Amino acid sequence: MSAEAKAKELGVSLKSLESGYLNLCIRSGNQLITSGHTSDLKGVLGKDVSVEQGYDAAKDCAKKILRSVYNAHGTLDGLRVIKVLGCVYSAPDFTDQHLVINGCSDLLHEIFGKDGDGYHARSALGFAALPTGAAVEVEAVFEVQGN
């Protein structure tokens, strides 16, 4: 099954997006680079947001990223996930950022293959605050293959 077909099967919306203040995804050479995409969930991990809720928020960010990539590139097929940067709004003693960002990585693995094009480099970092109080923000870099 193609990546795009798998994403649709998993309920990832690929509807058109309106242009905003910033470009959500740009192409540079054979790379697609996304802006940070914030979760709808607000709150602080380790305080009022659980790891499980954070995991779902990171998955939400991944779905938004895929929609932006699709809108910029026209397909999810023929892509390789290169790098994911996950930012987690964290309480000072919270140390499970990696478990939160697994929500994004797991969805990308499911769509692009954990042992193939979805096997990516990643950073998961804690922050004192994120824009609009979002619990999670994620950005990603994809390689366009065969070009």
N, C-alpha and C positions, 0 to 999 in steps of 0.2 A: 504494500500500500504506500502511496506517495505521502510525503510529509504534509502536503496541503490537505489531502483526503483524510489523513489521520487527525489533523488539527480540527477539521470540520466535524469528524466523528466524535471528538472529545468536547465539542461545544464551543470551540473558539470562534468568535464572531470576526469575520473579515470584512465587515461593512465599511463603506467609504467614510473617511474622516474629513472634517473641515480643517482648512489651514488655520493655524493659530499663531501665537506670538513667536514661537520657535519652531524650527523644523524637527519633527519627531523622529525622522530617520533620513540620513543622507547617504549617498553613495560617493565613495572616494576610491577610484581605481576599481579593484575587485572586492572591496569591502562595503558592507552596509553597517553604519554606526548609528545607534539610537541615542536619543536623549534619555534622561532618567524618566521613568514612568512610575508614578506613585500609586499606592494602593488606595482604595476607597475607605478602608479601615483606618481609623485614627486611634492614636494612643501609644503608650510606652510599653515596650516588651519588658517583662520582669516587674511590672508595676500593675497595670490594668489590662494588659493584653497577654494571653497565654502563648506558648510556643506553637501550639496547634492553630490558634487564630492567626499568628504571624506566618505560619507555613501557608495557610490559605491566602493570606494577603500577598505573599511573594508569588504564588501561583497566579493570582489576579494580575499582578504586574507583568508576568510572562505572557499572559493572554493579550494584554494591551500592547506589549512590545511586538508580538507576532502580527497583530492587526496593523501596526504602524509599518512594519517591514513589508507586509503584503501590499499596503497602499502605496509605498514608495517603489516597490520592485515588481509588483503584479503577480507574484507567485511566492510560495514557500518552498517550492521544489528546487532542487539543485543548490541548496544552501548548506553550509557547514557552520555550526556554532563555534566561534573562536574563544570568546571571553565574556564572562558575566561579572558585573560588579553589583553586589547587593549591599544596600545601606539599611540599617535597622535602627529605628528610634529606640534607644536602650536606656534602661535604668543603670546607674553607675556600676552596680555589681552583677549585671546581666552578662553572661558569657556564652550563650547558646545561639549567637548570630548565625553560625553555620547551619544549625538545624532549621532555622527560619528560612534561610535562602534555599534550602533543599526543596522547598515548594516550587521555586522557579526551575531549578536544575532538573528535578524529577519530571516536570512537564516537558521540558526540552528533550530529555532523554527518551520519553515516551513517544514524542513526535518524530525526532530525528535519529533515534537509536543511541542507546548508551554506549555501545561498542563501536559506533560509527561516527556519523556526522554530528551527533549530539554530544559527543564526549569533549567537554570544553574546560578551559582554564577558568578559575573563579576566585574572587575575593569576597568575603563577607565581613563587613565592618560595622561597628556600633557607633552611633552618633548621638550627641546631646539633644538634637532636634532635627526634624526634617520639614520641608515646606508644607504648609497647611496643617501640620500636626500629623501627617501620614505616618502610619506604623512602619511602612517599608517603601523603599524606592530602589528600582533596579534599572540598569542600563546594560546593553549588550552589543557585541560586535559579531557580525556574520561574514563569512567569505562566500562570494558568488563563484561557484565552481564551473569549469568548462568555458570560461570567457577569457 
